[in-house]
């Protein structure tokens, strides 16, 4: 499977390859991807506050996202504002997601952006890993 991103004048292609090698442990790649997919879906539908797979992404400026196509396809995504718009969606059958972020004035078609936001899952802040004051500090030897 491949995902193309048109970033200005550059086109970037992400290629996802199905690993057919024998698993070294007791968990197969299919089980791992299925587990990650279930966790991401739970975050996207609001039944789980956070899963690390949601944070396994590259980030792109919102101006590169075709908001009209996303709205037309009703792509499942997670959106939050801080105050910029941050939209994340998972790549099916992978443990990968994409993040697009920016402000409304950076988007060419604001009406399409609002149409996209109408069906998106809204989160107060899916980045709990970054805003967790109770997290243990990293070891001194890092």
N, C-alpha and C positions, 0 to 999 in steps of 0.2 A: 504494500500500500504506500502511497505517496501523498504528501500535502505540499502544495505550492503556495508560496507567499510572494506577492509582488511588492517589493519594498522600494518605492521610488522607481528608478530605472533598472533596478536589479531584481532578478527573479531567483528566489531561494527555494530549493526543493528538499524537503525532509523525506527520507525513505525509511520505512519501517519494515524490518525483515523478520519473518517468523523463524525463530531458532528451533531447528529440528534435532539438535544434539540431545543425547541422553542426559537427563538431569543427574547432577552429582549428589543431590540430597534427596530427601523424602518428598519434597514438594515439586511437582512438575511446573513447567512454565505456564501451561494452561491454567492450573490452579492458582498460581500467583497472579496472573493477569485477571482472572475472574474475581479473585478476592479484592484486588485493587479497584476493579471496575465497580464492584458492589459498594465499596467504601466511598468512592467518588460519587456514585449515584445517591448515596445516603446524605452526603454533604450537600449535593445539589438540590435534593428535595427537602432539606431542612431537618431530617431525623438524626443527623450526626453533625456536631459542631465543627469538627475538623478531621481531616485525614491527610497524612503526609503526601499522598499521591497528588493532591490538588496543588501542592507546591512544587511538583516536579515538572517544570515548564521553562520555556523560553519566553521572553517578554518582547512585545512589539508595540510601537506607537499605534494608537487607536485609529489614526488616519489611514492605516493600511488594511483595516478590516472593512469588508464590504457589508455594512450594516443592513442594507436593503436585502441582500441575499440571505443573511442570517435570519432576518425577520421573516422572509418568505418561506424559508426552510424550517422555521420554528426550532432552530438549533438549541438544545438544552445548554444553558450556561449559568454561571454564577456571577452576579454583579454586586459590587459595592462601591461606595463613594468615600473619598478621604481628603479633600473634596473632589478630586478628579474621578472620572469613571474608570473602573477596572473591571474587565470582563474576562472570565476564564471559561474554557470549554475543554472537555477531554477528547482525545483522539481514540475512537473506538478500537477495541481489541489490543490496546497498549497500556502501559503504565505512565503515559505522557499526557500533558495538557498544554494548551497555549494560553497566554495572557496578553490581552491588549489593553492599553491604558492611555489616558489622556483627558483633556478637557473638551467640553462641548464645542469651543471655538476652534479646535484643531480638526474637527470632523467636517468633511465637505457637505454632507447631507444630514443635517440635524434632525429632520423629520424621520429619516430612516433610523437614526440612532434611537429616537424615542419609540419608534415601532418595535425595534429590537428589544428595548428595555421593558416593554409591556409584558412580554412572556418570559422574561428571565427570572431565575430565582434570585432573590435579594438577600444579601447577608450583611449583618452589622460589621463583621470583620472575619474573613476566613483565615487570616494569617495569624492564628493564635500562637504559632511557634515564635513569631517575632515580638509579640506583645504580652508575653507571659512573665510577669514580675516574680512569680513563684518558681520559675525554672531554676535549676541548679546552675551555678556559674561553671564555665568550662574549666578543665584542669589547668594548673599553672604551666604544665610542660608542653602545651600546644603551641 
